[in-house]
Amino acid sequence: MTRTLAIMGSGETAPTMVKAHRMVFDSLGTDPLDAVILDTPYGFQMNAADISSRAVDYFATSLGRRVDVAELRDARSDDPIRIQGSLARVATARWVFAGPGSPTYALRQWEQTDLPGLLADKLARGGAVVFASAAALTLGRYTVPVYEIYKVGLEPVWLDGLNLLDFLGPEVAVIPHFDNSEGGNHDTRFCYLGESRLSLLESQMGPGGWVLGIDEHTCCVFDLEAGNATIVGNGTVTIRRAGMSHVLSAGTVIDIDDMVTLAERLNPATAATSTAVDGTTAEAGLGRDAEFARAGANPLDGHPQGDILGAETRRLEVDFDSSIRSRNVDGAVRAVLELDDTLESWASDTIQSDSPDRAREAIRRMVVRLGDLARTGARDPREVLGGLVEALLAERAAARADRRYGDADRVREALSANGIEVRDTPGGTVWDLKS
């Protein structure tokens, strides 16, 4: 029996998460299998249907999997028959996915239905639940009302979550976008909370409460049947308790019981640091700059760690600039085509930043610059070479006047060798390009 819970920090419909999705799908066996997307977290958005369509296309094109949408946007005003039909599809599906949007909106809709029980049953009796970004925030005992805190100014406070993580303990909260750095010179780690707000929330947890932090473009795949977790993706998973952290790198496979032990040992009442199960040391009291330095990033460089599309755009812009400077037209064209392919591969992702727009603008600039280069290359060669040829012909005329006929012949031969034909006529010397 397969019982899988996959939690993604972000990038749920990006190329970075194809490996994690494939891992979950493969654990369920071959097609056909019932797979549904829950649209609730973004159900309030005017473009909800478009987000669903892009997600369906992503799974079809990137993973070769057919998935359907279980529409559950508004539990109060939607047609009751449609709501019950969507819940029935979730009940029979072997794979259920939910992603971006608002965690508090999703919880308000779900608490009026049997959805929480259906998900718990899926994890208990067989199937896979894949929650990412906003949906991931709902999984634990506690949920962060991230929009209300970050955008509206609500004082940091926990809300009740779905509480589907009892295998990790009774008081666990999931924080996706754990390494977010979109703020540049202000702290937006921990799903836009920053250190001060997260610390305040931690103080509101019970004595055994802890945070499971999932970096952007990173997935923690819990195999509940085997009792282990696998870290997949570009970042890390952090076990954090009362300001102390233990970091699990990508590629780590760890027993779930050991994860719980790591959390229990992060006890600031007994020690500033503690030795973890795998022999590494948990860290406490790290300032913002120290944590970023440990992660290999500058907190003030303005380039979010999780912004992979943005990083690829900048890399290809550098390649393009280098090719233009060296007059490597093929290299410049290759950079444009690669950036176009990269943007296409991210087309299904529900990116909240302006990285896609920046990539498109970069492509437009590249095309304009190639046009400038082509305009130079399209000039009449006579116009381009005229000044140089006339100067050489003047030197030839001077050599002939001085009776240095050997020098004059060498000038004519050099021009001929480079495709320029010189003719002496009664009206003077003329030149033309050889056909």
N, C-alpha and C positions, 0 to 999 in steps of 0.2 A: 504494500500500500504506500502511495506517495502522499506525504503531508508536507507541503512546502510553503514557507512565508518568505517572500523576497521584498526587501525594503530598499528603495532607491533614494539617494539624496537629491538627485536632479537628473536631467538628460534622459528621461524615460522613453522618449521617442527620438533619440539622437543616435548616431552611429556608435557612440561610446558604450551604449548599453546593449548592443546586439548580442554580445557574448553572454551577458547575464540572462537576457531573455531566452536565448537558445538553450542555455543550461537548464532553465526551468521547464521549457517546453519538452526538451528531450527526456527529462525525468518522468514526464507524463506518458511517454510512448508516442507512437506514430499517429498521423492523422487517420481518420477524422476524429476530432474531439471538440466538445462544446467549449467555446471560449467567448467570454463577454467582457466588454468595457462598460464600467459604470460611469455615466456622465455627470453624476451629481455634483462633484466639487466645482465644476465650471458651469453648472446648469443655469446659473443666474446671468451668465454672460450672453450678450446679443449674438455672438459668433459661436455659440455652443455647437451647433450643427457642423460648422466648418472644422472646429477642433476635433470632433469625433471622426469626421471624414479623413482628416489628415492622419489620425492615429490608426484607423483601419488600413489606410494605404501604407503606412509605415510597416505594420506587421506583415502585410501581403508582400511588399517589395523587398524588405530587408530580411525577413525570416521565412517567407513562403508559407505563412500561417493565415488562415482565414479566421477573423474574429468579427463578432457582431456587437452591436451597441444595445445595452439594456437601459432604455431611457427612464431615468428616475430623477427628473429635474426639480420638481416641486410637489412634495407629498401632500400639500393642502389643496392645490388647485388642479393638478393633473387628473385626467380621467381615471377613476378607480380601477376600471378594467385594465387600462394600460399599466397602471402601477402594479397590480397583481400579476399581470403577464410578465413584467420585467423581473419581479421577485421570483417568479417561477423559473425564469431563465437562469437567474443567479443560482437557484437551488439545484438545478440539474447540470450546471456548467462545471467543468473540471478545472477551469482556469478563469480567475476573475481579476480584472485590472482596474485601478483607479489612480488618477494622477493629479494634474495641476488644478489650481483654483483656490477656493477658500475652505480651510478645515472647519471653521465654525458653521458656515453655510451647509456643508455636507452633513455635519453632525445633527443640525436642526432638522434636516429632511429625514435622515436615517432613523432618528430616535422615534419617529412616528410610524415606523414600519418594522417588519421582522428582519430587516437587513443585518443588524448586528448579530443576531442569533444564527442566521444563515452563514455568515462568515466564520463564526466560531465553530459551527458544525463542519464547515469545509476543512478547517485545520485539525479537527478532531477525528473525522471519519475518512478523509481522503480528498485531495485536490490541491490546487495551488492558488494562493492569494498574492498578488503583486501590487503593492502600494508604493507610490512615489510622491515626492514633493509634498503638496498640501495633504493628500490622502495619507501619506506616511505619518504626518503629525497626529492623526486621529487614532493611531493604533494602541497607544499606551494607556496607562491608568490616567495620565495627565495629558492635556492638549494645550498647546500655545495658541491663543488668538492673535496670530502674528499680524494680520492687517490692522486689527483694532489697536494693537500696541504701537506698531511701527508707523502707520499712516494716520491714525486718529488720535493717538496720545493716551490711550487707556493705560492705567497703571498696570505694571506686570502682574498677571494673575493666571493661575492654572484654571482650565475648564476640564470637566470630566470627558475622558476619551472612551474609545470602544473597549478598552481593557482586554485586548487579545494577546497580551504578552505575559500571561501568568507564568509561563515556563521560565521567564527571566526574573520573576519576583513580583510582589504585589504593587510596587510603586515605581514603575519604570515609565519614562517619557522618551519618545523619539524626537530628535531634532535633526531634520534634513538640512541641506544647504549649510552644513556645519562649518565649512571653510570659506564661505562666501566673502568676497572682498570687493564687491561692487562699490562700496562706499569710498574707496580710495583713501582719503585722509580721515575718514571716520569709520568706526568699527561696526561692520555689518556681519561679522561672523555669527554663527549659531542662529541661522535663519533670520537674520536682520536684527537680532536682539542685542548683540554686543555683549561684552564681558559683564558690564555692570547690571544689565537687566537679567541676564542668565543667573548671575550670582544671587540676585534678589529672589528669583523664582526657586532656585535651589534651597534657599532658606525656608521656603514654604512647604517643602517636601517633608514627609515623615522621616524618621531616623534611618530607614532602610532604602529611601528613595535614591534613584540615580538616573543618569541621562545616557541614552544610546545615541551618539552623534554620527551621522552618515554624511560624508563629504559629497560635494557635487560630482556628478558623473561616476558615482560609486554605488555598489550594491552589496548588501549583506544578505546572503541566501541561507535561510535556516532550513535545514532538513530535519524536521521534527521526528521523523521515524528513526533516522540514524543518530539523532541527538548531537548534531554538530552545525557549525556555521562556516560559510566560505565567503571571503571578501573578494569581490570582483570589481575591476574598473580602474580609474585613474588616481583615486585618492585613498583615504584611510577611513577606518571606523574607530570611533573614540568611545571608551567607557569612562564616564566622568561622574564624580560624586563629590559634592561640596567643594568644587574648585580644583580637585585633584583629577588627573587624567591618566589613562593608559591607552596607548594608540596601537591599533592592529593594522598592519600594512596590507596592501593588495596581495593576493596569493595566499594569505593566511587561512588555514583550516583549523578551527578550534572547537573543542567540545563545549556545548552550551553550559554544562555544569562549571567548566573552567571560566567561562565569561562571568557567570554569577560570582564565582570565587574572587575573580579580579575586582569586581565591584565591591564586594564585602571588605576586601583588604584596603581599599581606598578610604581609609578612616582617619581623618585629620585629628581626631581626638587621641589617637595612639601614636601617630608618627607623621613626620612631614613627607616622607617617602616610604614606599613599601615595595618589597620584592614581589614581582608578579609570578604567575604560574610558569611562564616560559623563561624565567630568569632575568627578564629586563626590569627596569626600574620605573615605577610610576612617578610622574612629575607633579609638583605642587607649586602654586604661587607664581606661575609664569606670567610675566607681563605680556602685553599684546605684541610688542616687537620681538620678544624672545620666542614666542610661539610661532610667529611668521618665519623667523630665521630658521627655526627647527624644521619648518615645512619647506624651506628652500625658496621663499618668496619675500619680496619687499612689500610691506604693508602699505607703502605710500607710492608705489610705482604706477597706480592707476589702471593696472591691467588685472582684472579678476582672475584668480587661479582657475576657476571653473569655466571661464569663458574660452572654450577651446576653439570655437568658430572665430572669435576675435583674434586669438593667437595665430591661427592658420592664416587669417587675412593679413596680419602684419608680416608673417614670414614670407608669404608670396609677394607682398608689396616690395619687400627687401630684394627678393630674387628678381622681380621685374625691374626695379631701379638699377640693379647691378647689370642686368642684361642690356638695358638701354645704354648705360654708360659705356659698355664694351662693344656696342653695336651688334650684339648677339640677338638678331631678330627671332630666331627659333626659340631661344631661351625666354624671350619676352612673351611670345605667343603661348609658349608652354605654361608660363605662370598664369596668364589670363584663363586658359582652358582649365587648368587645375583648380583655380579659385571658383570658376563657374561650376565645375563638378562638385567641389566641396560644398558650395552653397546649395546645390541640388540635393546632396546627400543629407543636408540638415533641414530640408524643406518641410518634413513632417513633424519636426520637433516643436514643441510648444514653448519656444524661447521667450522669456519675458523681457530681455534686454534689447538694445538697439543693434546688436551685432549683425543680424541679417541685413539691416538697412546699411550699415557701414560697409559690409562686404559688397553689396550692390553698388554703392557709391565708388568703392575702390575699383570695381570692374569698369565702371563708366570712365573713371579717370585714366585707367590703363588704355582703354580703347581710344580715347582722345589723344593720348601721347603716341600711340602707335600710328594714329592718323597724321600727327605732326611729322613723325619719322617717314611715313609713306609719302607725305607731301614733298619733303625734301628729296626723297629718292625719285619722285615722279617729275622733277624739274627737267627741262630740256638739257641733255648732256652738254650741248654747245654753250648754254648759259653757264653751267657749272664750271666747264673747263676753259671757257673763253679767255679769261684774264691770264691764266697760266700759259696757254698756247701762244697768245699774242706776245707775251714777254719773251718766250723762247724764240719766236720768229724774229723779234727785234734783235736778240743776241745773234741769231743766224745772219741777219742782214748786216750787222756790224762786222761779223767775221768775214763775210764776203767782201765788204768794202775794204777791209784791211788785207785782202788776198789770203786770208786764213781758210782756205777752202776745205782743208781737212776737218777743222772745227765746225764749219758750216754743215758738212756732210754728216758729222756725228750727231748734230742736233736734229737734222732731218731723219736720220735712221732711228734715233731714240723715239721721236714722235711716231714714226711708222710702226715701230715695235709695240707701241701702246694704242694702236688702232686709229691713228690720225694721219690722214693723207695730206701731203703738202704739194702744191702745184705752183710753179712759177709761170705767170702769164704776162702778156704785154702790159696789162693794166696793173701788175703787181703780184705779190705772193698771196695765194688764197689757200684755205684749208677746209677740210671736212672730215667727218667721221667715216671710216670705212664701213661699207655695208656688209 
